[in-house]
Amino acid sequence: MQNASLAKRAGLALLAIIVVLAVLIGGIGWDTLVARKVDLLYLGQQHLFLVFWSMLFALLVGVPGGIILSRPFARRWAEYAMQIFNVGNTLPPLAVLALAMVLLGIGDRPALIALFLASLLPIVRNTYAGLNAVPPSLIEAADGIGMTKLQRLRQVELPNALPVILAGVRIATAINVGTAPLAFLIGASSFGELIFPGIYLNDFPTLILGAVATALVALILDMLLAALGRFLSPHAAA
């Protein structure tokens, strides 16, 4: 039953990719796609560079932040502290990019800061929620067999909270990939180099190429994270 479910999900994901590619080829034509291959590869690498590093920093800050806020001594302050992590979402992405540009200039650094802030909240909140949702009976059992707090966190709480944490990572990744094209406006290379000139010049093939490439990256990364979640938590994924 589980193998059939996984095969069905994989088939649906593959179908979604085929549909996106069909939209891309139908919208711009195969010849245009081949002619822009070098641009696509370069901008794809730059786009993934921004996504990878900003998500890495968001994970390094967000997961420990969620763990700390879920501890009994910090829970009373958790919702207040969450607003600090929410700064990247309360402000419009363009405003965050503009502020980062004022502080750090133009290029990749302000873009990474802005994408980091935009990705932070879902990771923190889902880590916090996942750890708080661990059944008290499991925690009592861990305490009963003499586990230290660190052992309980590593062996009981985090494994049980992992599906919720990964759901937050998937949301953050989707936000990150969709926001990264805006980095073009402050001098960072991404698929925004296709989208925005396409808008300014009414060049619809270039616009479609950038938009569909961004959607395809988001779809593939989401599929990979979903597969990782099923591998790490097979019972929850079933």
Rosetta blueprint (number, residue, H / E / L):
1 M L
2 Q H
3 N H
4 A H
5 S H
6 L H
7 A H
8 K H
9 R H
10 A H
11 G H
12 L H
13 A H
14 L H
15 L H
16 A H
17 I H
18 I H
19 V H
20 V H
21 L H
22 A H
23 V H
24 L H
25 I H
26 G H
27 G H
28 I H
29 G L
30 W H
31 D H
32 T H
33 L H
34 V H
35 A H
36 R L
37 K H
38 V H
39 D H
40 L H
41 L H
42 Y H
43 L H
44 G H
45 Q H
46 Q H
47 H H
48 L H
49 F H
50 L H
51 V H
52 F H
53 W H
54 S H
55 M H
56 L H
57 F H
58 A H
59 L H
60 L H
61 V H
62 G H
63 V H
64 P H
65 G H
66 G H
67 I H
68 I H
69 L H
70 S H
71 R L
72 P L
73 F L
74 A L
75 R H
76 R H
77 W H
78 A H
79 E H
80 Y H
81 A H
82 M H
83 Q H
84 I H
85 F H
86 N L
87 V H
88 G H
89 N H
90 T H
91 L L
92 P L
93 P H
94 L H
95 A H
96 V H
97 L H
98 A H
99 L H
100 A H
101 M H
102 V H
103 L H
104 L H
105 G L
106 I L
107 G L
108 D H
109 R H
110 P H
111 A H
112 L H
113 I H
114 A H
115 L H
116 F H
117 L H
118 A H
119 S H
120 L H
121 L H
122 P H
123 I H
124 V H
125 R H
126 N H
127 T H
128 Y H
129 A H
130 G H
131 L H
132 N H
133 A L
134 V L
135 P L
136 P H
137 S H
138 L H
139 I H
140 E H
141 A H
142 A H
143 D H
144 G H
145 I L
146 G L
147 M L
148 T L
149 K H
150 L H
151 Q H
152 R H
153 L H
154 R H
155 Q H
156 V H
157 E H
158 L H
159 P H
160 N H
161 A H
162 L H
163 P H
164 V H
165 I H
166 L H
167 A H
168 G H
169 V H
170 R H
171 I H
172 A H
173 T H
174 A H
175 I H
176 N H
177 V H
178 G H
179 T H
180 A H
181 P H
182 L H
183 A H
184 F H
185 L H
186 I H
187 G L
188 A L
189 S L
190 S L
191 F L
192 G H
193 E H
194 L H
195 I H
196 F H
197 P H
198 G H
199 I H
200 Y H
201 L L
202 N L
203 D L
204 F H
205 P H
206 T H
207 L H
208 I H
209 L H
210 G H
211 A H
212 V H
213 A H
214 T H
215 A H
216 L H
217 V H
218 A H
219 L H
220 I H
221 L H
222 D H
223 M H
224 L H
225 L H
226 A H
227 A H
228 L H
229 G H
230 R H
231 F H
232 L H
233 S L
234 P H
235 H H
236 A H
237 A H
238 A L
